[in-house]
């Protein structure tokens, strides 16, 4: 199985499987900046449209097959099935060879076994979504993390935090004037970052549904990054550039990370008026360098000769 960095996800756009323009996005005639796409057969598709959505997905994959596969540099492609029964059917489609993996909705310890039996194709990566009420229980998350490590660990790119569903389980909706961190998610996200992050899982950030507040989206992204989250769900194409621009690494962090991972780095040293200790900061440094590889380095403040280089492209 190929290796796939969670930082390659960037902004992840969900599109209903009923959309007629999916092929345009896959082949980059629309949204060429998009890094990852999820074709959704779950919440975004009404019950009466399921058969139409499945037929549309099959048609999309058929055209990809006829064109000899997806284009180089196009977005990663995932499918979110409605449930484990639908996933079991899709799992056996030969055309799924053109898909990177499944997004698993509403994963819990109780339904994990059903999903294990459904998604047996080892070539498909997995992104389970944490969006049920048991996510508020740290003990349940410890157990779920341990179970995932024991069964599907090598196939999981990242765990996705379903903020809207989690808020909905509390009967709440975000205040449009504040970030998600001013809600009960201000407890959940740090808890998941600790419980799941300490077990080695990458996590992606919930959607920001206020389309008229790009500055607030940037503020929320800064909190996401501070908690180690590796990407963010986009609810609208207008958010893609903001998300991926904010994920770039500052030049200061990039330089610090390079010094920390150097073979000749001293045990403790000062850089930019901060103490650097490779024994403690090495994992942080490797993640900064990996993030820079996919999203580039911010060389100056916005509006002052800013330059960004995606190192993954430069090295390609």
VEXPAZA-906936 format. One record per residue (C-alpha): x, y, z; residue in one letter. Coordinates in steps of 0.001 Angstrom, whole numbers, padded with zeros to 6 digits, always signed. Layout:
N
XYZA
...
***
This chain:
316
+000000+000000+000000X
+001341+003434-000928X
+002115+005974+001770X
-000218+008983+001916X
+000535+011978+004120X
-002419+013455+006026X
-001011+016882+005125X
-001771+016102+001465X
-005482+016560+002279X
-005400+020349+002686X
-008938+021680+002339X
-011325+018755+001863X
-014470+019587-000094X
-017555+017403+000254X
-019781+017155-002819X
-023061+015189-003083X
-022783+012154-005323X
-025725+013555-007301X
-023663+016486-008641X
-023176+016637-012395X
-019798+018406-012197X
-017825+015814-010230X
-015766+014842-013276X
-014822+018490-013850X
-013426+018698-010326X
-011589+015376-010569X
-009925+016459-013836X
-009222+019991-012539X
-011239+021974-015068X
-013050+023234-011973X
-011399+024078-008634X
-007849+023255-009795X
-006470+024310-006399X
-008462+021633-004522X
-006335+018964-002797X
-008998+016468-001691X
-012587+015684-002640X
-015190+013538-000894X
-018101+012273-002975X
-020850+011993-000382X
-023586+009358-000379X
-024589+010032+003227X
-026046+013227+004734X
-025834+015181+001466X
-028103+012747-000401X
-031816+012291+000314X
-033218+008769+000653X
-035127+009053-002614X
-031921+009984-004470X
-029695+007111-003324X
-030002+005025-006489X
-029406+008079-008664X
-026345+008993-006582X
-024896+005487-006826X
-025449+005459-010582X
-023767+008859-010874X
-020765+007645-008876X
-020506+004553-011062X
-020669+006746-014151X
-017939+009015-012790X
-015610+006102-012126X
-016404+004574-015515X
-015323+007751-017309X
-012159+007885-015193X
-011456+004299-016249X
-012048+005158-019905X
-009618+008088-019659X
-006908+005874-018237X
-007216+006997-014630X
-007237+010259-012708X
-004882+013061-013795X
-001516+013619-012158X
-001785+016382-009587X
-005563+016165-009296X
-007361+016041-005960X
-007339+012964-003787X
-010683+011225-004225X
-012702+009652-001413X
-016222+008259-001165X
-018415+008572+001921X
-020906+005681+001888X
-024191+005927+003717X
-023509+002988+006022X
-021427-000166+006298X
-023858-002121+004098X
-023380+000333+001236X
-019640+000341+001877X
-019532-003452+001506X
-021076-003146-001956X
-018751-000339-003048X
-015761-002186-001588X
-016171-004865-004251X
-016545-002547-007242X
-013485-002986-009496X
-013887+000697-010407X
-012981+001661-006834X
-009389+001238-008008X
-009734+004903-009048X
-010647+006018-005526X
-008172+006698-002713X
-010447+005537+000063X
-013586+005756+002189X
-014713+008376+004654X
-016479+006366+007371X
-019424+008276+008866X
-020378+008120+012543X
-017817+005540+013595X
-018215+004121+017111X
-016804+001187+019011X
-020222-000485+018628X
-020226-000398+014814X
-016477-000769+014240X
-016700-004501+013559X
-019360-003984+010887X
-017084-001471+009160X
-014072-003791+009424X
-016044-006478+007590X
-017296-004010+004980X
-014072-002227+003966X
-011772-005166+003323X
-010104-003823+000157X
-006551-003178+001400X
-005886-000634-001360X
-008462+001795+000055X
-007405+004262+002738X
-009830+005186+005505X
-010877+008393+007228X
-013263+007581+010095X
-015431+010477+011276X
-015895+011141+015003X
-019355+012703+015219X
-021500+010787+017728X
-022319+011579+021360X
-019754+009100+022727X
-017015+011385+021380X
-017556+013553+024470X
-016354+010654+026637X
-012517+010486+026803X
-012634+006892+028003X
-014692+005853+024987X
-012197+007597+022715X
-009275+005781+024349X
-011043+002471+023699X
-011929+003384+020131X
-008367+004483+019413X
-006988+001236+020772X
-009446-000789+018695X
-008535+001137+015541X
-004834+000610+016212X
-005451-003122+016524X
-007354-003483+013252X
-007307-000664+010693X
-004338+001424+011820X
-002166+001125+008696X
-005017+002250+006433X
-006142+005318+008390X
-004907+008634+006993X
-006679+010790+009572X
-009666+010933+011875X
-012190+013603+010910X
-013912+015636+013639X
-017584+016130+012771X
-018220+019422+014528X
-021746+020081+013280X
-023019+016634+014264X
-021355+016893+017662X
-022901+020317+018256X
-026231+018988+017002X
-026155+016164+019542X
-026146+018902+022211X
-028926+020838+020525X
-026497+023653+019705X
-025329+025604+016690X
-022224+027765+016525X
-022494+031485+017245X
-021677+033159+013890X
-019540+035760+015699X
-017155+033321+017399X
-014970+030365+016513X
-015944+026800+017285X
-013496+026919+020185X
-015945+029157+022092X
-018445+026276+022175X
-018299+022840+023833X
-016032+021908+020927X
-013434+023977+022764X
-013302+020967+025106X
-013754+018223+022522X
-011045+019233+020043X
-008218+019558+022591X
-009341+016301+024217X
-009295+014446+020891X
-005969+016036+019984X
-004564+014570+023190X
-006325+011203+023340X
-006152+010309+019646X
-003010+012292+018848X
-001067+010496+021566X
-002016+007201+019899X
-000524+008396+016631X
-003647+009482+014734X
-003778+012661+012683X
-006999+014664+012979X
-008744+017085+010638X
-010777+020114+011724X
-014547+020602+011509X
-016246+022674+008867X
-016708+026437+009245X
-020187+027185+007909X
-020208+031001+008076X
-019449+031943+004476X
-019539+035698+005122X
-016807+035619+007788X
-013463+034780+006123X
-011469+036541+008852X
-013155+034420+011512X
-012348+031329+009464X
-008677+032342+009538X
-008852+032786+013325X
-010406+029343+013729X
-007732+027840+011492X
-005025+029267+013734X
-006634+027427+016666X
-006879+024267+014532X
-003179+024422+013704X
-002240+025173+017319X
-003985+021918+018289X
-002056+019946+015666X
-004952+019424+013246X
-003709+018657+009735X
-006492+019924+007458X
-010046+021265+007446X
-013330+020413+005800X
-014482+023081+003351X
-018193+023731+003018X
-017809+025980-000035X
-015166+026465-002754X
-014537+030020-001524X
-012926+028540+001594X
-010348+026395-000204X
-007713+029067-000756X
-008112+030480+002772X
-007652+027061+004362X
-004654+026059+002285X
-003003+029453+002583X
-003308+029397+006377X
-001827+025893+006500X
+001452+027220+005113X
+004377+027211+007532X
+005999+030402+008768X
+009612+030911+007746X
+010576+031090+011433X
+009043+027677+012191X
+010536+026206+009024X
+014037+027345+009914X
+013677+026199+013528X
+012508+022779+012376X
+015464+022371+010006X
+017896+023223+012801X
+016207+020838+015248X
+016375+017821+012917X
+019978+018533+011890X
+022466+015776+012698X
+024786+018388+014204X
+022178+020116+016385X
+023347+020648+019994X
+021287+019192+022845X
+019864+022643+023632X
+020219+025839+021630X
+018638+029249+021195X
+016941+030300+017967X
+014729+033361+017443X
+014781+034020+021204X
+013331+030584+021972X
+014903+027485+023448X
+015148+024565+021046X
+015675+021079+022462X
+015826+018398+019742X
+015039+015560+022154X
+011747+017284+023007X
+010924+019141+019798X
+011966+016590+017161X
+008442+015292+016443X
+007132+018859+016163X
+009950+019680+013748X
+009298+016691+011482X
+005620+017610+011280X
+006440+021225+010448X
+008685+020048+007619X
+006031+017652+006335X
+003406+020406+006430X
+005785+022712+004550X
+006340+019999+001954X
+002637+020023+001084X
+001584+023600+001772X
+004706+025663+001325X
+006474+028282+003430X
+005214+031758+004171X
+008265+033952+003564X
+006791+037289+004595X
+003679+038835+006080X
+000733+039107+003732X
+001078+041999+001322X
+004836+042380+001746X
+006360+040400-001099X
+004868+037130+000112X
+006213+034048-001621X
+005024+030476-001199X
+006656+027337-002532X
+004996+023940-002236X
+008015+021777-001591X
+006188+018621-002639X
+005751+020131-006112X
+009278+021576-006244X
+010729+018144-005522X
+008479+016387-008010X
***
